[in-house]
Amino acid sequence: MSRNEARLWLKGIEMDGTIRNLARLAALGTALGAMLAGTVAPVQAADLPVYKKAPPPVEAFNPWMVRLRVLGVLPDAGGSTVNVAGVPSLSSPNSGLSISDQVVPELDISYFFTKNIAAELILGVTRHSISGTGSLANLPIGKTTLLPPTLTLQYHFDNFGAFKPYVGAGVNYTVFFNNSAANVPAAIVGPPAIVATTTNLHVSNAFGGAVQFGFDYMLDRHWGLNVDVKKLWLRPDYSATVSGLPVTGNAHIDPWLVGAGVTYKF
């Protein structure tokens, strides 16, 4: 091999090695680029701010509720007693009392200690007519006005959506006022079958127990419809004068209170 040929051969070897080194560097650069892309991208994503929708504001719990109802007062006077002095035939069990039904407006104020437990106070005034039954049938005795505030402790069920039933129990204190005797002569059944007149009437104030059940159906957060039923055990003493004879007894009024109306929750 001549000297020139030897030089050309050596230059070929050097060029081949250079190309190989450049190829290795290119491959190494590609690998490093991929690695850097894989690590930098997550860091950049993690550093980006995340915006979340703010939760709706929670309104403060208001414990007050009011209801306005039309109330039917339905007395159940079947167990009333009558004692006409000196005349057993006109006394119980031969005679009794009848007390008229009444429909009135009624206001209810409720205070919630928790979302389930509340106290309710009802306010309303009713006026009722009283007459005799049995041997005193046809005898108008008179009229009396009742103010029967009733306080109950209630439990409200809140797992039925807009339908919110409740039950309760409590106490009633009834004030009787504006008592008026009938002063109308009437022929009673008897015996004896006589014309009698009631000239005096007094009904004593009385305590009584109460139970209730009902429901509110809420139309929105504030307004709703209400149905409520109460049973009162109300048995006041009374006195009257019939044709000059003193009459005493115990009036078993024991009314059902059936109401329907509107609810407003503050």
C-alpha positions as CSV (number, residue, x, y, z in Angstrom):
1,M,0.0,0.0,0.0
2,S,1.4,3.3,-0.9
3,R,1.8,6.2,1.5
4,N,-1.2,8.1,0.0
5,E,-3.5,5.1,0.1
6,A,-2.6,4.6,3.8
7,R,-3.5,8.3,4.6
8,L,-6.9,8.0,2.9
9,W,-7.7,4.8,4.8
10,L,-6.9,6.4,8.2
11,K,-9.1,9.5,7.3
12,G,-12.0,7.1,6.5
13,I,-11.7,5.4,9.8
14,E,-11.6,8.8,11.7
15,M,-14.7,10.0,9.7
16,D,-16.6,6.9,10.5
17,G,-15.9,7.3,14.3
18,T,-17.0,10.9,14.2
19,I,-20.3,10.0,12.6
20,R,-20.9,7.3,15.1
21,N,-20.2,9.7,18.0
22,L,-22.6,12.2,16.6
23,A,-25.3,9.6,16.3
24,R,-24.8,8.6,19.9
25,L,-25.0,12.3,21.0
26,A,-28.2,12.7,19.1
27,A,-29.8,9.7,20.6
28,L,-28.7,10.8,24.1
29,G,-30.2,14.3,23.5
30,T,-33.5,12.8,22.4
31,A,-33.7,10.6,25.5
32,L,-32.9,13.6,27.8
33,G,-35.5,15.7,26.1
34,A,-38.2,13.1,26.6
35,M,-37.2,12.7,30.3
36,L,-37.3,16.5,30.8
37,A,-40.7,16.8,29.1
38,G,-42.1,14.0,31.4
39,T,-41.0,15.7,34.6
40,V,-41.5,19.4,33.8
41,A,-45.1,19.0,32.4
42,P,-46.5,17.5,35.7
43,V,-44.8,20.2,37.7
44,Q,-46.3,22.9,35.5
45,A,-49.8,21.3,35.8
46,A,-49.5,21.0,39.5
47,D,-48.5,24.7,39.8
48,L,-51.5,25.9,37.9
49,P,-54.3,27.4,40.1
50,V,-57.5,25.3,40.5
51,Y,-60.7,27.3,40.7
52,K,-63.7,25.7,42.5
53,K,-67.3,26.9,42.6
54,A,-68.1,28.5,45.9
55,P,-70.7,26.7,48.0
56,P,-74.0,28.5,48.4
57,P,-74.2,30.6,51.6
58,V,-75.9,28.8,54.5
59,E,-78.7,30.8,55.9
60,A,-79.0,31.2,59.7
61,F,-81.6,29.0,61.4
62,N,-84.7,31.0,62.4
63,P,-86.7,29.3,65.1
64,W,-90.0,31.1,64.6
65,M,-93.1,29.9,62.7
66,V,-96.7,31.3,62.6
67,R,-99.9,29.8,61.2
68,L,-103.3,31.2,60.6
69,R,-106.1,28.7,60.4
70,V,-109.8,28.3,60.2
71,L,-110.7,26.2,63.2
72,G,-113.7,24.0,63.8
73,V,-114.4,23.5,67.6
74,L,-116.4,20.4,68.0
75,P,-117.4,19.7,71.7
76,D,-118.2,16.2,72.9
77,A,-120.4,16.8,75.9
78,G,-121.9,13.3,76.2
79,G,-120.4,12.7,79.7
80,S,-121.7,16.0,81.3
81,T,-123.5,15.8,84.6
82,V,-126.5,17.7,85.9
83,N,-127.8,18.0,89.4
84,V,-131.1,19.8,89.8
85,A,-131.6,20.3,93.6
86,G,-134.4,18.2,94.9
87,V,-135.6,16.9,91.5
88,P,-133.8,13.6,90.7
89,S,-136.0,13.1,87.6
90,L,-134.4,16.2,86.1
91,S,-130.9,15.2,87.2
92,S,-128.2,12.9,85.7
93,P,-128.4,10.2,84.5
94,N,-131.8,11.3,83.2
95,S,-130.5,14.6,81.8
96,G,-127.4,16.1,80.3
97,L,-125.9,19.0,78.3
98,S,-125.5,19.8,74.6
99,I,-122.8,22.3,73.6
100,S,-122.9,23.8,70.1
101,D,-120.1,23.6,67.5
102,Q,-118.3,26.7,66.3
103,V,-116.0,27.8,63.5
104,V,-113.5,30.6,64.2
105,P,-110.1,32.0,63.0
106,E,-107.1,30.9,65.1
107,L,-103.5,32.0,65.4
108,D,-100.7,29.6,66.1
109,I,-97.1,30.7,67.2
110,S,-94.4,28.1,67.2
111,Y,-90.8,28.2,68.4
112,F,-88.3,25.6,67.3
113,F,-85.6,24.6,69.8
114,T,-84.1,22.4,67.2
115,K,-85.1,21.5,63.6
116,N,-87.3,18.7,65.1
117,I,-88.5,19.9,68.5
118,A,-90.9,22.9,68.9
119,A,-93.3,24.5,71.3
120,E,-96.7,25.7,69.9
121,L,-99.1,28.2,71.4
122,I,-102.6,28.6,69.9
123,L,-104.8,31.6,70.5
124,G,-108.5,31.9,69.6
125,V,-111.9,32.8,71.1
126,T,-115.1,30.8,70.6
127,R,-118.7,31.4,71.8
128,H,-121.0,28.4,72.4
129,S,-124.6,27.8,73.2
130,I,-125.5,25.4,76.0
131,S,-128.8,23.5,76.2
132,G,-130.3,20.6,78.1
133,T,-130.8,17.0,77.0
134,G,-132.8,14.0,78.3
135,S,-135.5,15.2,80.7
136,L,-134.2,18.8,80.2
137,A,-134.5,18.6,76.4
138,N,-135.7,21.8,74.8
139,L,-134.3,23.9,77.6
140,P,-131.9,26.7,76.5
141,I,-129.5,27.2,79.3
142,G,-127.3,30.0,78.0
143,K,-124.1,31.0,76.2
144,T,-120.5,31.3,77.2
145,T,-117.3,32.5,75.6
146,L,-114.0,30.5,75.8
147,L,-110.5,31.7,75.6
148,P,-108.6,28.4,75.4
149,P,-104.8,29.0,75.1
150,T,-103.1,25.7,74.5
151,L,-99.4,25.0,74.8
152,T,-98.0,21.8,73.2
153,L,-94.5,20.3,72.8
154,Q,-94.1,18.9,69.3
155,Y,-91.8,16.6,67.4
156,H,-91.5,17.4,63.7
157,F,-90.4,14.7,61.2
158,D,-88.2,16.2,58.5
159,N,-87.3,13.3,56.3
160,F,-90.3,13.5,53.9
161,G,-89.3,16.5,51.8
162,A,-91.9,19.2,51.6
163,F,-94.3,17.0,53.6
164,K,-93.6,17.6,57.3
165,P,-95.8,15.8,59.8
166,Y,-95.7,16.3,63.5
167,V,-97.2,15.1,66.8
168,G,-97.5,16.9,70.1
169,A,-98.9,16.9,73.6
170,G,-99.4,19.6,76.2
171,V,-101.7,21.5,78.5
172,N,-104.7,23.8,78.0
173,Y,-106.1,26.5,80.4
174,T,-109.5,27.8,79.4
175,V,-111.0,31.0,80.6
176,F,-114.8,31.2,80.4
177,F,-116.2,34.7,80.3
178,N,-119.3,36.7,79.1
179,N,-121.6,34.0,80.5
180,S,-125.2,34.8,79.9
181,A,-128.3,32.8,80.9
182,A,-130.9,32.2,78.2
183,N,-133.9,33.7,80.1
184,V,-136.2,32.1,77.6
185,P,-139.2,30.0,78.9
186,A,-139.3,26.5,77.4
187,A,-141.4,23.4,77.9
188,I,-139.1,20.6,78.9
189,V,-139.7,16.9,78.4
190,G,-139.6,16.0,82.1
191,P,-140.9,14.4,84.1
192,P,-142.2,16.7,85.3
193,A,-143.2,18.3,82.0
194,I,-143.1,21.9,83.0
195,V,-142.2,25.3,81.5
196,A,-138.7,26.2,82.8
197,T,-136.4,29.2,82.5
198,T,-132.7,29.5,83.1
199,T,-132.0,32.8,84.9
200,N,-128.4,32.5,85.9
201,L,-125.2,30.8,84.5
202,H,-121.6,30.6,85.6
203,V,-118.8,28.4,84.2
204,S,-115.5,28.0,86.1
205,N,-112.1,28.3,84.4
206,A,-110.3,24.9,84.0
207,F,-107.1,23.2,83.1
208,G,-107.1,20.3,80.6
209,G,-104.7,18.0,78.7
210,A,-104.1,18.2,75.0
211,V,-102.7,15.9,72.2
212,Q,-102.3,16.8,68.5
213,F,-101.2,15.6,65.2
214,G,-100.9,17.4,61.9
215,F,-98.6,18.4,59.0
216,D,-97.2,21.3,57.0
217,Y,-96.7,21.0,53.3
218,M,-94.1,23.6,52.4
219,L,-94.6,25.3,49.0
220,D,-91.2,27.1,49.3
221,R,-88.7,27.9,52.1
222,H,-91.2,30.2,53.8
223,W,-94.8,29.5,52.8
224,G,-96.8,26.3,53.3
225,L,-100.2,24.8,54.0
226,N,-101.2,23.3,57.3
227,V,-103.7,20.8,58.6
228,D,-103.9,20.3,62.4
229,V,-106.1,18.2,64.7
230,K,-106.2,18.5,68.5
231,K,-108.1,16.7,71.2
232,L,-108.7,18.6,74.5
233,W,-109.9,17.1,77.8
234,L,-111.8,20.1,79.2
235,R,-114.3,19.6,82.1
236,P,-115.2,22.7,83.9
237,D,-117.7,23.0,86.8
238,Y,-120.7,25.1,86.2
239,S,-123.7,26.4,88.1
240,A,-127.1,27.8,87.0
241,T,-130.6,28.6,88.2
242,V,-133.5,27.0,86.5
243,S,-137.0,28.2,87.5
244,G,-135.7,29.1,90.9
245,L,-133.9,25.8,91.5
246,P,-130.1,25.7,91.8
247,V,-128.4,23.5,89.2
248,T,-124.8,22.3,89.4
249,G,-122.6,19.9,87.5
250,N,-119.6,19.2,85.4
251,A,-119.5,20.0,81.7
252,H,-117.5,17.5,79.7
253,I,-116.7,19.8,76.8
254,D,-113.8,17.7,75.6
255,P,-113.6,19.3,72.1
256,W,-111.9,18.2,68.9
257,L,-110.1,21.2,67.3
258,V,-109.8,20.6,63.5
259,G,-108.0,23.4,61.6
260,A,-106.6,24.1,58.2
261,G,-104.7,27.2,57.0
262,V,-101.4,28.7,55.9
263,T,-97.9,28.4,57.4
264,Y,-95.2,31.0,57.4
265,K,-91.6,30.0,58.4
266,F,-89.3,32.9,59.2
